[in-house]
Amino acid sequence: MPHDVPLINSSVPHSARIWNYWLGGKDCYEIDREVGDQIREVNPEIVQIARAQRAFLKRTVTYLAGEVGIRQFLDVGTGLPTFDNTHEVAQRITPEARIVYVDHDPIVLAHATALLTSTPEGATDYIDADLRDPAAILEGAARTLDFGQPMALMLLGIAAHVPDDSAYGIVERLLDALPSGSHLVFCDSTEVFHPEEMRAMVEQWNQASDNPRTNRSPGQLARFFGGLELLDPGLVSVAQWRPVDEPDEPQEPAEPQEVDSFGGVARKP
């Protein structure tokens, strides 16, 4: 890649590494585990949220690649590679899938080579860019993706890091560049089931991390789907979005437990 690998400060907690820790990954340091445990103390649900969100990614990509026929994915706010990354899920179904990852975190950049593996028929790319700069994202993505063909815009847990209303305009700008038949896959944190714990988590996160975030109500999250055709079952807790049985995970309850992360999938007319 043309990027220089950044120096990593292992004495400062980093949001991507903390999330990686909650997902069971190993790309984290002692400071990340300490802060991750502190946040988990005030909000024990956070690990379940992280894992439910990853399962939501797997189910939505499986649906779009397998049933809708989407062959292009623009994944913004990728985070550190763990398991069932977007390209792995999509290319298992359709080897010719093309995926572009976007993140502005230097830690993710240092690990981006793990995201750039691809089938010979498909392609993956990584853009070092911020969600707040949609023009740079679209320009970089055009190197790999065909904006004349439908694609999926993946925004999982990333809009929370743009805590003001400018987040809506940013998402609208990205969607405006996509053709008819494209889909938005979106989820973010709420305060529906455990409001006190979710508020405490945000306070703890913003004190300890370098990437402030906010929670939004389901009504506020619904605004991100404005002008789109929201698919069944609508905007719901991510664990409730078309749940499937996972025979290799017998420890999971038969009925998915609702978590304070709401999401959905919508089609651009």
C-alpha positions in Angstrom: 0.0 0.0 0.0 1.2 3.6 -0.5 0.6 4.5 3.1 3.3 4.6 5.7 2.5 2.4 8.7 1.9 4.8 11.7 3.6 4.5 15.0 1.3 2.9 17.6 1.2 4.4 21.1 0.4 1.4 23.3 0.1 3.6 26.4 -3.1 5.4 25.1 -6.4 3.6 24.8 -7.8 3.5 21.3 -11.5 3.0 20.3 -10.8 0.5 17.5 -8.6 -1.7 19.8 -11.2 -1.5 22.6 -13.9 -2.7 20.3 -11.6 -5.4 19.0 -11.1 -6.6 22.6 -14.9 -6.8 23.2 -15.2 -8.9 20.0 -12.6 -11.3 21.4 -9.8 -10.1 19.1 -6.1 -10.0 20.1 -5.1 -6.7 18.4 -5.2 -4.7 21.7 -2.9 -3.7 24.5 -3.2 -3.7 28.3 -4.5 -0.1 28.4 -7.3 -1.1 25.9 -8.3 -4.0 28.0 -8.3 -1.9 31.2 -10.5 0.8 29.6 -12.7 -1.9 28.0 -13.2 -3.5 31.3 -14.0 -0.1 32.9 -16.7 0.6 30.3 -18.0 -2.9 30.7 -18.4 -2.3 34.5 -20.7 0.6 33.9 -22.5 -1.1 30.9 -22.2 -4.9 31.0 -24.3 -5.0 27.8 -21.5 -3.6 25.6 -19.8 -6.9 24.8 -23.2 -8.3 23.7 -23.8 -5.2 21.6 -20.4 -5.5 19.9 -21.1 -9.2 19.1 -24.7 -8.6 18.0 -23.6 -5.9 15.7 -21.0 -8.2 14.1 -23.7 -10.8 13.6 -25.9 -8.1 12.1 -23.1 -7.4 9.6 -22.9 -11.1 8.6 -26.6 -11.5 8.1 -27.1 -8.3 6.1 -24.1 -8.9 3.8 -25.3 -12.5 3.4 -28.8 -11.3 2.4 -27.6 -8.5 0.0 -25.0 -10.7 -1.7 -27.1 -13.9 -1.8 -30.6 -12.7 -2.4 -30.4 -9.2 -3.7 -27.4 -9.7 -5.9 -25.3 -6.8 -4.6 -21.7 -7.2 -5.8 -20.2 -4.0 -4.3 -19.8 -2.9 -0.7 -18.5 0.4 0.7 -17.8 -0.2 4.4 -17.2 3.0 6.3 -15.8 2.9 9.8 -14.4 -0.6 9.3 -12.6 -1.0 12.6 -9.9 -3.6 13.2 -10.2 -6.8 11.2 -11.5 -9.7 13.3 -13.8 -12.4 11.9 -16.5 -12.4 9.3 -15.2 -9.1 7.8 -17.4 -7.8 5.0 -15.2 -9.1 2.1 -15.0 -12.6 3.7 -18.8 -12.9 4.0 -19.6 -11.4 0.6 -16.9 -13.3 -1.3 -17.9 -16.7 0.2 -21.2 -16.1 -1.6 -20.1 -14.3 -4.7 -16.3 -14.5 -5.3 -16.5 -11.5 -7.7 -17.6 -9.1 -5.0 -15.7 -5.9 -4.7 -15.3 -4.2 -1.3 -13.8 -0.9 -0.2 -13.1 -0.3 3.5 -12.8 3.2 4.9 -11.4 4.2 8.3 -9.3 7.2 9.6 -7.9 5.3 12.6 -4.1 4.9 12.3 -4.4 1.6 14.2 -6.8 0.2 11.6 -4.4 1.4 8.8 -1.6 -0.5 10.4 -3.6 -3.7 10.2 -5.3 -3.0 6.8 -3.3 -5.6 5.0 -5.6 -8.2 6.6 -8.6 -6.5 5.0 -7.0 -6.5 1.5 -7.1 -10.2 0.9 -9.4 -11.1 -1.9 -10.5 -13.8 -4.2 -8.9 -13.6 -7.7 -12.3 -12.7 -9.2 -13.0 -9.9 -6.7 -11.2 -7.0 -5.2 -10.7 -5.2 -1.9 -9.3 -1.8 -1.2 -8.7 0.4 1.9 -9.1 4.2 2.1 -7.6 6.2 4.9 -10.4 8.8 5.2 -12.8 10.2 7.8 -16.6 9.9 7.6 -16.7 13.7 7.9 -15.1 13.9 4.5 -17.5 12.1 2.2 -16.0 13.7 -1.0 -12.6 11.9 -0.2 -14.5 8.7 0.5 -16.3 8.8 -2.8 -13.2 9.8 -4.8 -11.2 6.9 -3.3 -13.9 4.4 -3.6 -14.3 5.1 -7.4 -10.9 3.5 -7.9 -12.4 0.1 -7.1 -16.2 0.4 -7.3 -18.4 1.1 -10.3 -20.8 3.9 -9.3 -23.0 3.1 -12.2 -23.9 -0.2 -10.5 -25.8 -0.8 -7.2 -23.8 -1.1 -4.1 -24.3 -1.4 -0.3 -23.2 1.4 1.9 -22.3 -0.1 5.3 -22.4 2.3 8.3 -22.2 0.2 11.5 -21.7 2.0 14.7 -19.9 4.8 13.0 -22.4 7.7 12.9 -22.4 7.9 16.7 -18.9 9.4 16.3 -20.4 12.4 14.6 -22.5 13.6 17.6 -24.2 16.6 16.0 -26.8 16.8 13.3 -24.1 17.1 10.6 -24.2 13.3 10.6 -27.4 13.3 8.6 -26.0 15.5 5.8 -22.9 13.3 5.6 -24.9 10.1 5.1 -27.2 11.9 2.6 -24.1 13.0 0.6 -22.8 9.4 0.4 -26.2 8.1 -0.6 -26.7 10.8 -3.2 -23.7 9.4 -5.1 -25.1 5.9 -5.3 -27.3 4.6 -8.1 -30.9 3.3 -7.8 -31.0 -0.2 -6.3 -28.2 0.5 -3.8 -28.8 -0.3 -0.2 -27.9 1.3 3.1 -27.0 -1.0 6.0 -27.0 1.1 9.2 -26.9 0.6 12.9 -26.0 2.7 16.0 -26.4 2.8 19.7 -29.6 3.7 21.5 -30.9 4.1 25.1 -34.0 2.0 24.8 -33.4 -1.0 27.1 -30.7 0.1 29.5 -30.7 4.0 29.4 -28.6 4.6 32.5 -25.9 2.1 31.5 -25.8 3.4 28.0 -25.4 7.0 29.1 -22.7 6.0 31.6 -20.9 4.1 28.8 -20.8 7.1 26.6 -19.5 9.3 29.5 -16.8 6.7 30.3 -15.9 6.3 26.6 -15.6 10.0 26.0 -13.4 10.4 29.1 -11.0 7.6 28.2 -11.1 7.4 24.4 -9.9 9.6 21.6 -13.0 9.4 19.5 -16.1 10.8 21.2 -19.5 9.3 20.5 -23.2 9.8 21.3 -26.4 7.7 21.6 -29.4 8.4 19.5 -33.1 7.5 19.9 -34.8 5.2 17.4 -36.6 8.3 16.0 -33.3 10.0 15.5 -31.8 6.9 13.8 -34.8 6.6 11.5 -33.9 10.0 10.0 -30.8 8.3 8.4 -33.2 6.2 6.3 -35.2 9.2 4.9 -36.2 8.8 1.3 -35.3 5.1 1.2 -37.4 2.0 1.2 -36.9 0.4 4.6 -37.0 -3.4 4.3 -38.7 -5.7 6.8 -38.5 -5.9 9.8 -37.7 -2.2 9.7 -35.5 -0.4 12.3 -35.1 -2.8 15.1 -32.6 -4.0 17.7 -29.9 -5.5 15.6 -30.3 -8.9 17.3 -33.9 -8.9 16.0 -33.1 -8.2 12.3 -33.9 -11.5 10.6 -32.2 -13.7 13.2 -31.0 -17.1 12.1 -30.1 -20.2 14.1 -26.3 -20.6 14.5 -25.8 -24.3 15.1 -22.1 -23.7 16.0 -23.1 -21.4 18.8 -25.4 -23.5 21.1 -24.8 -21.1 24.0 -26.9 -18.4 22.3 -30.5 -18.2 23.5 -33.2 -19.5 21.2 -34.8 -16.0 21.1 -32.2 -13.3 20.4 -31.9 -10.8 23.2 -32.6 -7.2 22.3 -29.7 -4.9 22.7 -29.3 -1.1 22.6 -28.1 -1.0 19.0 -30.8 -0.4 16.4 -30.3 -1.0 12.8 -31.9 -1.8 9.5 -31.5 -2.2 5.7 -33.0 0.1 3.2 -33.1 0.3 -0.6 -32.6 3.5 -2.6 -35.4 3.8 -5.2 
